[in-house]
């Protein structure tokens, strides 16, 4: 069974996913970003982006960063 993202942020056709991976007794977090597009009747994902996607990507990544700070970093002990 494939793992699922911990959190997902969508802005238009841009999707940022936050992933959690357990390594050596602690968790590491990473993000992936994709652009949705239609090929006929099917929705697909691409990791290639156009010039007009960049501002939307920045907004989605900023939202992911804020979510990580609010939900992950505050639960970590110093």
PDB file with one MODEL, atoms N, CA, C and O in Angstrom:
MODEL        1
ATOM      1  N   UNK A   1       0.836  -1.179   0.000  1.00  0.00           N
ATOM      2  CA  UNK A   1       0.000   0.000   0.000  1.00  0.00           C
ATOM      3  C   UNK A   1       0.879   1.240   0.000  1.00  0.00           C
ATOM      4  O   UNK A   1       1.797   1.347   0.814  1.00  0.00           O
ATOM      5  N   UNK A   2       0.614   2.172  -0.896  1.00  0.00           N
ATOM      6  CA  UNK A   2       1.391   3.396  -0.994  1.00  0.00           C
ATOM      7  C   UNK A   2       1.081   4.310   0.186  1.00  0.00           C
ATOM      8  O   UNK A   2      -0.049   4.358   0.671  1.00  0.00           O
ATOM      9  N   UNK A   3       2.087   5.023   0.634  1.00  0.00           N
ATOM     10  CA  UNK A   3       1.863   5.950   1.744  1.00  0.00           C
ATOM     11  C   UNK A   3       1.102   7.172   1.238  1.00  0.00           C
ATOM     12  O   UNK A   3       1.104   7.481   0.046  1.00  0.00           O
ATOM     13  N   UNK A   4       0.469   7.841   2.153  1.00  0.00           N
ATOM     14  CA  UNK A   4      -0.311   9.030   1.811  1.00  0.00           C
ATOM     15  C   UNK A   4       0.392  10.255   2.382  1.00  0.00           C
ATOM     16  O   UNK A   4       1.101  10.162   3.384  1.00  0.00           O
ATOM     17  N   UNK A   5       0.194  11.413   1.734  1.00  0.00           N
ATOM     18  CA  UNK A   5       0.804  12.627   2.270  1.00  0.00           C
ATOM     19  C   UNK A   5       0.192  12.998   3.617  1.00  0.00           C
ATOM     20  O   UNK A   5      -0.978  12.722   3.882  1.00  0.00           O
ATOM     21  N   UNK A   6       0.990  13.618   4.444  1.00  0.00           N
ATOM     22  CA  UNK A   6       0.540  14.088   5.742  1.00  0.00           C
ATOM     23  C   UNK A   6      -0.430  15.267   5.582  1.00  0.00           C
ATOM     24  O   UNK A   6      -1.394  15.408   6.335  1.00  0.00           O
ATOM     25  N   UNK A   7      -0.146  16.097   4.589  1.00  0.00           N
ATOM     26  CA  UNK A   7      -0.976  17.286   4.347  1.00  0.00           C
ATOM     27  C   UNK A   7      -0.871  17.640   2.865  1.00  0.00           C
ATOM     28  O   UNK A   7       0.137  17.352   2.220  1.00  0.00           O
ATOM     29  N   UNK A   8      -1.910  18.262   2.337  1.00  0.00           N
ATOM     30  CA  UNK A   8      -1.902  18.653   0.929  1.00  0.00           C
ATOM     31  C   UNK A   8      -2.489  20.050   0.791  1.00  0.00           C
ATOM     32  O   UNK A   8      -3.509  20.380   1.395  1.00  0.00           O
ATOM     33  N   UNK A   9      -1.820  20.859  -0.018  1.00  0.00           N
ATOM     34  CA  UNK A   9      -2.264  22.226  -0.275  1.00  0.00           C
ATOM     35  C   UNK A   9      -2.465  22.370  -1.772  1.00  0.00           C
ATOM     36  O   UNK A   9      -1.595  22.002  -2.561  1.00  0.00           O
ATOM     37  N   UNK A  10      -3.603  22.903  -2.158  1.00  0.00           N
ATOM     38  CA  UNK A  10      -3.894  23.071  -3.578  1.00  0.00           C
ATOM     39  C   UNK A  10      -4.238  24.514  -3.867  1.00  0.00           C
ATOM     40  O   UNK A  10      -5.069  25.121  -3.192  1.00  0.00           O
ATOM     41  N   UNK A  11      -3.590  25.053  -4.877  1.00  0.00           N
ATOM     42  CA  UNK A  11      -3.858  26.395  -5.372  1.00  0.00           C
ATOM     43  C   UNK A  11      -4.048  26.275  -6.873  1.00  0.00           C
ATOM     44  O   UNK A  11      -3.074  26.167  -7.618  1.00  0.00           O
ATOM     45  N   UNK A  12      -5.288  26.294  -7.318  1.00  0.00           N
ATOM     46  CA  UNK A  12      -5.557  26.104  -8.738  1.00  0.00           C
ATOM     47  C   UNK A  12      -5.116  24.720  -9.170  1.00  0.00           C
ATOM     48  O   UNK A  12      -5.561  23.720  -8.608  1.00  0.00           O
ATOM     49  N   UNK A  13      -4.250  24.656 -10.159  1.00  0.00           N
ATOM     50  CA  UNK A  13      -3.755  23.379 -10.669  1.00  0.00           C
ATOM     51  C   UNK A  13      -2.458  22.936 -10.003  1.00  0.00           C
ATOM     52  O   UNK A  13      -1.918  21.882 -10.338  1.00  0.00           O
ATOM     53  N   UNK A  14      -1.954  23.734  -9.060  1.00  0.00           N
ATOM     54  CA  UNK A  14      -0.713  23.410  -8.357  1.00  0.00           C
ATOM     55  C   UNK A  14      -1.044  22.700  -7.045  1.00  0.00           C
ATOM     56  O   UNK A  14      -1.903  23.150  -6.286  1.00  0.00           O
ATOM     57  N   UNK A  15      -0.356  21.590  -6.785  1.00  0.00           N
ATOM     58  CA  UNK A  15      -0.574  20.820  -5.564  1.00  0.00           C
ATOM     59  C   UNK A  15       0.765  20.606  -4.865  1.00  0.00           C
ATOM     60  O   UNK A  15       1.718  20.104  -5.462  1.00  0.00           O
ATOM     61  N   UNK A  16       0.822  20.994  -3.587  1.00  0.00           N
ATOM     62  CA  UNK A  16       2.000  20.750  -2.750  1.00  0.00           C
ATOM     63  C   UNK A  16       1.601  19.707  -1.715  1.00  0.00           C
ATOM     64  O   UNK A  16       0.585  19.845  -1.034  1.00  0.00           O
ATOM     65  N   UNK A  17       2.411  18.667  -1.608  1.00  0.00           N
ATOM     66  CA  UNK A  17       2.149  17.604  -0.628  1.00  0.00           C
ATOM     67  C   UNK A  17       3.273  17.556   0.388  1.00  0.00           C
ATOM     68  O   UNK A  17       4.451  17.605   0.035  1.00  0.00           O
ATOM     69  N   UNK A  18       2.893  17.458   1.657  1.00  0.00           N
ATOM     70  CA  UNK A  18       3.855  17.342   2.754  1.00  0.00           C
ATOM     71  C   UNK A  18       3.915  15.875   3.146  1.00  0.00           C
ATOM     72  O   UNK A  18       2.891  15.246   3.411  1.00  0.00           O
ATOM     73  N   UNK A  19       5.124  15.342   3.178  1.00  0.00           N
ATOM     74  CA  UNK A  19       5.346  13.930   3.486  1.00  0.00           C
ATOM     75  C   UNK A  19       6.120  13.782   4.785  1.00  0.00           C
ATOM     76  O   UNK A  19       6.942  14.629   5.133  1.00  0.00           O
ATOM     77  N   UNK A  20       5.847  12.695   5.500  1.00  0.00           N
ATOM     78  CA  UNK A  20       6.578  12.378   6.735  1.00  0.00           C
ATOM     79  C   UNK A  20       7.193  10.996   6.576  1.00  0.00           C
ATOM     80  O   UNK A  20       6.526  10.049   6.160  1.00  0.00           O
ATOM     81  N   UNK A  21       8.482  10.895   6.916  1.00  0.00           N
ATOM     82  CA  UNK A  21       9.181   9.619   6.841  1.00  0.00           C
ATOM     83  C   UNK A  21       9.920   9.384   8.158  1.00  0.00           C
ATOM     84  O   UNK A  21      10.647  10.249   8.646  1.00  0.00           O
ATOM     85  N   UNK A  22       9.716   8.211   8.708  1.00  0.00           N
ATOM     86  CA  UNK A  22      10.380   7.870   9.965  1.00  0.00           C
ATOM     87  C   UNK A  22      11.778   7.329   9.656  1.00  0.00           C
ATOM     88  O   UNK A  22      11.934   6.405   8.858  1.00  0.00           O
ATOM     89  N   UNK A  23      12.788   7.916  10.297  1.00  0.00           N
ATOM     90  CA  UNK A  23      14.167   7.467  10.128  1.00  0.00           C
ATOM     91  C   UNK A  23      14.883   7.502  11.466  1.00  0.00           C
ATOM     92  O   UNK A  23      14.917   8.535  12.135  1.00  0.00           O
ATOM     93  N   UNK A  24      15.447   6.385  11.848  1.00  0.00           N
ATOM     94  CA  UNK A  24      16.271   6.289  13.062  1.00  0.00           C
ATOM     95  C   UNK A  24      15.637   6.955  14.280  1.00  0.00           C
ATOM     96  O   UNK A  24      16.286   7.739  14.972  1.00  0.00           O
ATOM     97  N   UNK A  25      14.393   6.647  14.535  1.00  0.00           N
ATOM     98  CA  UNK A  25      13.738   7.119  15.750  1.00  0.00           C
ATOM     99  C   UNK A  25      13.153   8.515  15.686  1.00  0.00           C
ATOM    100  O   UNK A  25      12.613   8.988  16.687  1.00  0.00           O
ATOM    101  N   UNK A  26      13.235   9.190  14.564  1.00  0.00           N
ATOM    102  CA  UNK A  26      12.609  10.504  14.444  1.00  0.00           C
ATOM    103  C   UNK A  26      11.996  10.634  13.040  1.00  0.00           C
ATOM    104  O   UNK A  26      12.150   9.752  12.194  1.00  0.00           O
ATOM    105  N   UNK A  27      11.315  11.732  12.822  1.00  0.00           N
ATOM    106  CA  UNK A  27      10.648  11.941  11.543  1.00  0.00           C
ATOM    107  C   UNK A  27      11.367  13.008  10.725  1.00  0.00           C
ATOM    108  O   UNK A  27      11.860  13.997  11.267  1.00  0.00           O
ATOM    109  N   UNK A  28      11.418  12.797   9.435  1.00  0.00           N
ATOM    110  CA  UNK A  28      11.872  13.800   8.476  1.00  0.00           C
ATOM    111  C   UNK A  28      10.670  14.217   7.650  1.00  0.00           C
ATOM    112  O   UNK A  28       9.788  13.405   7.367  1.00  0.00           O
ATOM    113  N   UNK A  29      10.637  15.469   7.270  1.00  0.00           N
ATOM    114  CA  UNK A  29       9.529  15.998   6.489  1.00  0.00           C
ATOM    115  C   UNK A  29      10.055  16.522   5.169  1.00  0.00           C
ATOM    116  O   UNK A  29      11.139  17.104   5.108  1.00  0.00           O
ATOM    117  N   UNK A  30       9.290  16.317   4.117  1.00  0.00           N
ATOM    118  CA  UNK A  30       9.660  16.821   2.803  1.00  0.00           C
ATOM    119  C   UNK A  30       8.393  17.238   2.073  1.00  0.00           C
ATOM    120  O   UNK A  30       7.283  16.901   2.485  1.00  0.00           O
ATOM    121  N   UNK A  31       8.574  17.977   0.981  1.00  0.00           N
ATOM    122  CA  UNK A  31       7.438  18.395   0.173  1.00  0.00           C
ATOM    123  C   UNK A  31       7.677  18.030  -1.285  1.00  0.00           C
ATOM    124  O   UNK A  31       8.814  17.988  -1.754  1.00  0.00           O
ATOM    125  N   UNK A  32       6.592  17.770  -1.984  1.00  0.00           N
ATOM    126  CA  UNK A  32       6.629  17.597  -3.430  1.00  0.00           C
ATOM    127  C   UNK A  32       5.635  18.580  -4.025  1.00  0.00           C
ATOM    128  O   UNK A  32       4.672  18.985  -3.375  1.00  0.00           O
ATOM    129  N   UNK A  33       5.885  18.953  -5.265  1.00  0.00           N
ATOM    130  CA  UNK A  33       4.994  19.889  -5.938  1.00  0.00           C
ATOM    131  C   UNK A  33       4.723  19.383  -7.350  1.00  0.00           C
ATOM    132  O   UNK A  33       5.643  18.982  -8.063  1.00  0.00           O
ATOM    133  N   UNK A  34       3.467  19.404  -7.741  1.00  0.00           N
ATOM    134  CA  UNK A  34       3.075  18.944  -9.070  1.00  0.00           C
ATOM    135  C   UNK A  34       2.065  19.924  -9.657  1.00  0.00           C
ATOM    136  O   UNK A  34       1.445  20.717  -8.947  1.00  0.00           O
ATOM    137  N   UNK A  35       1.922  19.840 -10.976  1.00  0.00           N
ATOM    138  CA  UNK A  35       0.916  20.616 -11.694  1.00  0.00           C
ATOM    139  C   UNK A  35      -0.054  19.623 -12.318  1.00  0.00           C
ATOM    140  O   UNK A  35       0.360  18.688 -13.002  1.00  0.00           O
ATOM    141  N   UNK A  36      -1.340  19.829 -12.080  1.00  0.00           N
ATOM    142  CA  UNK A  36      -2.356  18.962 -12.658  1.00  0.00           C
ATOM    143  C   UNK A  36      -2.668  19.410 -14.085  1.00  0.00           C
ATOM    144  O   UNK A  36      -2.657  20.602 -14.393  1.00  0.00           O
ATOM    145  N   UNK A  37      -2.944  18.437 -14.946  1.00  0.00           N
ATOM    146  CA  UNK A  37      -3.383  18.752 -16.306  1.00  0.00           C
ATOM    147  C   UNK A  37      -4.275  17.632 -16.798  1.00  0.00           C
ATOM    148  O   UNK A  37      -4.230  16.514 -16.284  1.00  0.00           O
ATOM    149  N   UNK A  38      -5.077  17.937 -17.788  1.00  0.00           N
ATOM    150  CA  UNK A  38      -5.990  16.948 -18.368  1.00  0.00           C
ATOM    151  C   UNK A  38      -5.449  16.442 -19.676  1.00  0.00           C
ATOM    152  O   UNK A  38      -5.010  17.211 -20.531  1.00  0.00           O
ATOM    153  N   UNK A  39      -5.488  15.139 -19.819  1.00  0.00           N
ATOM    154  CA  UNK A  39      -5.136  14.487 -21.073  1.00  0.00           C
ATOM    155  C   UNK A  39      -6.379  13.720 -21.502  1.00  0.00           C
ATOM    156  O   UNK A  39      -6.594  12.584 -21.079  1.00  0.00           O
ATOM    157  N   UNK A  40      -7.190  14.343 -22.338  1.00  0.00           N
ATOM    158  CA  UNK A  40      -8.475  13.740 -22.689  1.00  0.00           C
ATOM    159  C   UNK A  40      -9.406  13.789 -21.495  1.00  0.00           C
ATOM    160  O   UNK A  40      -9.714  14.867 -20.987  1.00  0.00           O
ATOM    161  N   UNK A  41      -9.850  12.643 -21.052  1.00  0.00           N
ATOM    162  CA  UNK A  41     -10.746  12.548 -19.895  1.00  0.00           C
ATOM    163  C   UNK A  41     -10.006  12.318 -18.583  1.00  0.00           C
ATOM    164  O   UNK A  41     -10.617  12.374 -17.516  1.00  0.00           O
ATOM    165  N   UNK A  42      -8.706  12.061 -18.643  1.00  0.00           N
ATOM    166  CA  UNK A  42      -7.938  11.725 -17.437  1.00  0.00           C
ATOM    167  C   UNK A  42      -7.153  12.913 -16.906  1.00  0.00           C
ATOM    168  O   UNK A  42      -6.580  13.689 -17.671  1.00  0.00           O
ATOM    169  N   UNK A  43      -7.134  13.044 -15.581  1.00  0.00           N
ATOM    170  CA  UNK A  43      -6.281  14.025 -14.921  1.00  0.00           C
ATOM    171  C   UNK A  43      -4.933  13.386 -14.667  1.00  0.00           C
ATOM    172  O   UNK A  43      -4.859  12.247 -14.206  1.00  0.00           O
ATOM    173  N   UNK A  44      -3.872  14.107 -14.962  1.00  0.00           N
ATOM    174  CA  UNK A  44      -2.514  13.622 -14.746  1.00  0.00           C
ATOM    175  C   UNK A  44      -1.717  14.683 -14.007  1.00  0.00           C
ATOM    176  O   UNK A  44      -2.186  15.803 -13.801  1.00  0.00           O
ATOM    177  N   UNK A  45      -0.488  14.310 -13.608  1.00  0.00           N
ATOM    178  CA  UNK A  45       0.389  15.220 -12.876  1.00  0.00           C
ATOM    179  C   UNK A  45       1.696  15.388 -13.632  1.00  0.00           C
ATOM    180  O   UNK A  45       2.187  14.463 -14.280  1.00  0.00           O
ATOM    181  N   UNK A  46       2.245  16.590 -13.534  1.00  0.00           N
ATOM    182  CA  UNK A  46       3.520  16.890 -14.167  1.00  0.00           C
ATOM    183  C   UNK A  46       4.423  17.615 -13.179  1.00  0.00           C
ATOM    184  O   UNK A  46       3.942  18.334 -12.303  1.00  0.00           O
ATOM    185  N   UNK A  47       5.727  17.426 -13.319  1.00  0.00           N
ATOM    186  CA  UNK A  47       6.696  18.169 -12.512  1.00  0.00           C
ATOM    187  C   UNK A  47       7.365  19.252 -13.348  1.00  0.00           C
ATOM    188  O   UNK A  47       8.392  19.802 -12.951  1.00  0.00           O
ATOM    189  N   UNK A  48       6.793  19.553 -14.489  1.00  0.00           N
ATOM    190  CA  UNK A  48       7.263  20.658 -15.331  1.00  0.00           C
ATOM    191  C   UNK A  48       6.282  21.809 -15.195  1.00  0.00           C
ATOM    192  O   UNK A  48       5.067  21.613 -15.161  1.00  0.00           O
ATOM    193  N   UNK A  49       6.833  23.012 -15.117  1.00  0.00           N
ATOM    194  CA  UNK A  49       6.011  24.177 -14.830  1.00  0.00           C
ATOM    195  C   UNK A  49       6.298  25.283 -15.826  1.00  0.00           C
ATOM    196  O   UNK A  49       7.414  25.413 -16.331  1.00  0.00           O
ATOM    197  N   UNK A  50       5.285  26.068 -16.099  1.00  0.00           N
ATOM    198  CA  UNK A  50       5.425  27.220 -16.978  1.00  0.00           C
ATOM    199  C   UNK A  50       5.691  28.486 -16.173  1.00  0.00           C
ATOM    200  O   UNK A  50       5.602  28.499 -14.946  1.00  0.00           O
ATOM    201  N   UNK A  51       6.017  29.537 -16.893  1.00  0.00           N
ATOM    202  CA  UNK A  51       6.315  30.825 -16.270  1.00  0.00           C
ATOM    203  C   UNK A  51       5.163  31.303 -15.391  1.00  0.00           C
ATOM    204  O   UNK A  51       5.400  31.835 -14.306  1.00  0.00           O
ATOM    205  N   UNK A  52       3.934  31.125 -15.834  1.00  0.00           N
ATOM    206  CA  UNK A  52       2.778  31.594 -15.073  1.00  0.00           C
ATOM    207  C   UNK A  52       2.471  30.737 -13.852  1.00  0.00           C
ATOM    208  O   UNK A  52       1.686  31.143 -12.995  1.00  0.00           O
ATOM    209  N   UNK A  53       3.075  29.563 -13.763  1.00  0.00           N
ATOM    210  CA  UNK A  53       2.878  28.700 -12.595  1.00  0.00           C
ATOM    211  C   UNK A  53       3.704  29.161 -11.399  1.00  0.00           C
ATOM    212  O   UNK A  53       3.364  28.855 -10.257  1.00  0.00           O
ATOM    213  N   UNK A  54       4.778  29.889 -11.650  1.00  0.00           N
ATOM    214  CA  UNK A  54       5.725  30.225 -10.581  1.00  0.00           C
ATOM    215  C   UNK A  54       5.087  31.033  -9.448  1.00  0.00           C
ATOM    216  O   UNK A  54       5.303  30.680  -8.288  1.00  0.00           O
ATOM    217  N   UNK A  55       4.322  32.087  -9.707  1.00  0.00           N
ATOM    218  CA  UNK A  55       3.700  32.806  -8.579  1.00  0.00           C
ATOM    219  C   UNK A  55       2.759  31.925  -7.751  1.00  0.00           C
ATOM    220  O   UNK A  55       2.707  32.045  -6.527  1.00  0.00           O
ATOM    221  N   UNK A  56       2.030  31.059  -8.411  1.00  0.00           N
ATOM    222  CA  UNK A  56       1.107  30.158  -7.701  1.00  0.00           C
ATOM    223  C   UNK A  56       1.901  29.140  -6.886  1.00  0.00           C
ATOM    224  O   UNK A  56       1.516  28.803  -5.766  1.00  0.00           O
ATOM    225  N   UNK A  57       3.002  28.653  -7.443  1.00  0.00           N
ATOM    226  CA  UNK A  57       3.865  27.719  -6.713  1.00  0.00           C
ATOM    227  C   UNK A  57       4.415  28.376  -5.449  1.00  0.00           C
ATOM    228  O   UNK A  57       4.462  27.756  -4.387  1.00  0.00           O
ATOM    229  N   UNK A  58       4.828  29.630  -5.576  1.00  0.00           N
ATOM    230  CA  UNK A  58       5.364  30.348  -4.414  1.00  0.00           C
ATOM    231  C   UNK A  58       4.324  30.456  -3.309  1.00  0.00           C
ATOM    232  O   UNK A  58       4.637  30.255  -2.135  1.00  0.00           O
ATOM    233  N   UNK A  59       3.086  30.774  -3.680  1.00  0.00           N
ATOM    234  CA  UNK A  59       2.018  30.878  -2.684  1.00  0.00           C
ATOM    235  C   UNK A  59       1.761  29.536  -2.005  1.00  0.00           C
ATOM    236  O   UNK A  59       1.613  29.472  -0.785  1.00  0.00           O
ATOM    237  N   UNK A  60       1.707  28.473  -2.790  1.00  0.00           N
ATOM    238  CA  UNK A  60       1.435  27.141  -2.233  1.00  0.00           C
ATOM    239  C   UNK A  60       2.589  26.680  -1.345  1.00  0.00           C
ATOM    240  O   UNK A  60       2.357  26.100  -0.284  1.00  0.00           O
ATOM    241  N   UNK A  61       3.821  26.930  -1.763  1.00  0.00           N
ATOM    242  CA  UNK A  61       4.976  26.542  -0.945  1.00  0.00           C
ATOM    243  C   UNK A  61       5.043  27.352   0.340  1.00  0.00           C
ATOM    244  O   UNK A  61       5.409  26.820   1.388  1.00  0.00           O
ATOM    245  N   UNK A  62       4.695  28.626   0.274  1.00  0.00           N
ATOM    246  CA  UNK A  62       4.661  29.445   1.484  1.00  0.00           C
ATOM    247  C   UNK A  62       3.619  28.915   2.456  1.00  0.00           C
ATOM    248  O   UNK A  62       3.855  28.864   3.663  1.00  0.00           O
ATOM    249  N   UNK A  63       2.475  28.524   1.929  1.00  0.00           N
ATOM    250  CA  UNK A  63       1.412  27.950   2.773  1.00  0.00           C
ATOM    251  C   UNK A  63       1.886  26.637   3.415  1.00  0.00           C
ATOM    252  O   UNK A  63       1.594  26.374   4.582  1.00  0.00           O
ATOM    253  N   UNK A  64       2.617  25.817   2.650  1.00  0.00           N
ATOM    254  CA  UNK A  64       3.153  24.563   3.190  1.00  0.00           C
ATOM    255  C   UNK A  64       4.173  24.840   4.288  1.00  0.00           C
ATOM    256  O   UNK A  64       4.192  24.159   5.313  1.00  0.00           O
ATOM    257  N   UNK A  65       5.011  25.833   4.071  1.00  0.00           N
ATOM    258  CA  UNK A  65       6.009  26.201   5.075  1.00  0.00           C
ATOM    259  C   UNK A  65       5.330  26.659   6.362  1.00  0.00           C
ATOM    260  O   UNK A  65       5.723  26.250   7.455  1.00  0.00           O
ATOM    261  N   UNK A  66       4.316  27.503   6.233  1.00  0.00           N
ATOM    262  CA  UNK A  66       3.562  27.962   7.407  1.00  0.00           C
ATOM    263  C   UNK A  66       2.901  26.794   8.118  1.00  0.00           C
ATOM    264  O   UNK A  66       2.916  26.727   9.347  1.00  0.00           O
ATOM    265  N   UNK A  67       2.321  25.875   7.357  1.00  0.00           N
ATOM    266  CA  UNK A  67       1.668  24.709   7.969  1.00  0.00           C
ATOM    267  C   UNK A  67       2.685  23.877   8.746  1.00  0.00           C
ATOM    268  O   UNK A  67       2.408  23.436   9.861  1.00  0.00           O
ATOM    269  N   UNK A  68       3.852  23.667   8.161  1.00  0.00           N
ATOM    270  CA  UNK A  68       4.894  22.901   8.862  1.00  0.00           C
ATOM    271  C   UNK A  68       5.306  23.594  10.156  1.00  0.00           C
ATOM    272  O   UNK A  68       5.437  22.940  11.191  1.00  0.00           O
ATOM    273  N   UNK A  69       5.511  24.899  10.114  1.00  0.00           N
ATOM    274  CA  UNK A  69       5.901  25.635  11.316  1.00  0.00           C
ATOM    275  C   UNK A  69       4.827  25.551  12.395  1.00  0.00           C
ATOM    276  O   UNK A  69       5.146  25.390  13.573  1.00  0.00           O
ATOM    277  N   UNK A  70       3.573  25.658  12.010  1.00  0.00           N
ATOM    278  CA  UNK A  70       2.480  25.651  12.977  1.00  0.00           C
ATOM    279  C   UNK A  70       2.153  24.261  13.513  1.00  0.00           C
ATOM    280  O   UNK A  70       1.733  24.129  14.663  1.00  0.00           O
ATOM    281  N   UNK A  71       2.338  23.230  12.703  1.00  0.00           N
ATOM    282  CA  UNK A  71       1.892  21.898  13.088  1.00  0.00           C
ATOM    283  C   UNK A  71       3.007  20.930  13.450  1.00  0.00           C
ATOM    284  O   UNK A  71       2.765  19.954  14.159  1.00  0.00           O
ATOM    285  N   UNK A  72       4.200  21.175  12.988  1.00  0.00           N
ATOM    286  CA  UNK A  72       5.297  20.252  13.246  1.00  0.00           C
ATOM    287  C   UNK A  72       6.298  20.861  14.213  1.00  0.00           C
ATOM    288  O   UNK A  72       6.633  20.253  15.230  1.00  0.00           O
ATOM    289  N   UNK A  73       6.771  22.041  13.906  1.00  0.00           N
ATOM    290  CA  UNK A  73       7.841  22.655  14.705  1.00  0.00           C
ATOM    291  C   UNK A  73       7.395  22.958  16.129  1.00  0.00           C
ATOM    292  O   UNK A  73       8.201  22.850  17.053  1.00  0.00           O
ATOM    293  N   UNK A  74       6.152  23.329  16.332  1.00  0.00           N
ATOM    294  CA  UNK A  74       5.716  23.651  17.692  1.00  0.00           C
ATOM    295  C   UNK A  74       5.590  22.407  18.574  1.00  0.00           C
ATOM    296  O   UNK A  74       5.593  22.511  19.801  1.00  0.00           O
ATOM    297  N   UNK A  75       5.479  21.235  17.950  1.00  0.00           N
ATOM    298  CA  UNK A  75       5.362  20.009  18.736  1.00  0.00           C
ATOM    299  C   UNK A  75       6.729  19.402  19.054  1.00  0.00           C
ATOM    300  O   UNK A  75       6.837  18.477  19.859  1.00  0.00           O
ATOM    301  N   UNK A  76       7.776  19.940  18.407  1.00  0.00           N
ATOM    302  CA  UNK A  76       9.123  19.431  18.656  1.00  0.00           C
ATOM    303  C   UNK A  76       9.674  20.058  19.923  1.00  0.00           C
ATOM    304  O   UNK A  76       9.475  21.246  20.174  1.00  0.00           O
ATOM    305  N   UNK A  77      10.364  19.262  20.719  1.00  0.00           N
ATOM    306  CA  UNK A  77      10.958  19.783  21.954  1.00  0.00           C
ATOM    307  C   UNK A  77      12.351  20.311  21.639  1.00  0.00           C
ATOM    308  O   UNK A  77      13.072  19.724  20.832  1.00  0.00           O
ATOM    309  N   UNK A  78      12.740  21.442  22.288  1.00  0.00           N
ATOM    310  CA  UNK A  78      14.069  22.015  22.041  1.00  0.00           C
ATOM    311  C   UNK A  78      15.184  21.133  22.542  1.00  0.00           C
ATOM    312  O   UNK A  78      16.356  21.482  22.405  1.00  0.00           O
TER     313      UNK A  78
ENDMDL
END
